[in-house]
Each structure stands twice: as structure tokens, then as C-alpha cells.
Amino acid sequence: MKGYLDRMEDGGKAVILLEEQGFEIIVPFKELPHGSAIGSWFRIYEENGDFSILLDEAERQHKEQLADELTGNLRMKSSGSKYKRD
């Protein structure tokens, strides 16, 4: 499974969204791999209700590249505002 660290909640809980499965898991932040931060991507393996979480730097870079490309495409399509400035 792939997931990303969406947010931190009170009590040191980390909320990881599992994109393909459409649900979230909540784990103690201290159980995440060293270097984890909001927006980090993970490879997640589940066995008997226990999760093994590995940082996935390649997926993070891939998602950042996609976001940059989409932003660039939107900027190229923009014709500016139809309203005049004073």
C-alpha cells in the first residue's frame, strides 16, 4: 500500500491517508521512520493488524514533479484577469 502523512493530531498521533484504499490509519508519530514529515510518502505493509511503514522518497519526488507540471500548465493557460486595475 502507499500512503502519505496528512496531518498530526493531539497526543502525537500521525494520520496517514491510504490513497488507493480510500481510508486512513492513525499511528503514533514515534513509530514513523526517521525523517518523516507532513507530506511524506510511505510504503505500508500490513500483517495481522500490525503495520510496517517505510519512507518512500521516490514517490514523494514523483508527486512533487506532477504537482509542478500541473501548476506550470495552469500558469501557461492563464490569460490574466479580465478586470482592470486602478
N, C-alpha and C positions, 0 to 999 in steps of 0.2 A: 504494500500500500504506500501511497505518497500522501504526505500531509504537510501543512505549514503552520508555524506558530502564529496564531492570530492575535492573541492578547494574553495578558496576565490578569488574574483575578485576586481578590483579597485572600490572604492566607498562603501566598506563594504558589498558587495553582496556575498551571500553564494550560491554555486551551488550544488544542491542535485540531484544525479542520482537515478532514479527510475528503479531498476533492472528489474523487471518483465514487466513493461510497455515499456521499451526501450527509455525513454526520460528523460529530466532533467527539474527541476524547479529552478528558481532563486528567492531567498527571501533575505530581509535584514538580516544580521548576527544577529542584535539585537533582531530579532523575534524568534531566535532559543532557545531551552531550555538551562538553565544554565548548564554548564559543557560540552557543545558541542565543538568538536574539529574536525579537518580534520580526516576522518576515522570513525567518529561516525555514528552509525546506528539509524534510526528513524522509527517509525510507523507514517504514514501520512494519515490523513483523509481529504477529500475534500468535501466541500458543497458550492454550488453556487459560485464557483471560489475562495473561501477562504480556506486556508489550516490550519489544526490543526496539529502541529508537536510535537511528544512525543519521548524523548530519549529512545532507546531500548538497554539497556546494555546486555541483554541476547543474542540478535542477534550478537552484537559485539564480545562477548566471543565465541560464536559458530563459527563465521567466522575466528577468530584468531586460534581456535583449528583446523579447517580444513586446514588453511594455514600451521600450524606447522606440521600436519600429512603429507601433500603433500611434504613439504620441507624435512622431515625425510625420506620419501620414495625415493625421488630423491637422497639423500645422500647415502642411502643404495645401490642403483643401480649403483652408480658411481664407475667405476673401475680405476679412476685416469686418468691422461693424458697419451697418447701414445708417447709423446715426452719426451726425456731425458733432464735433466738439466746439465748444465756445472758445 
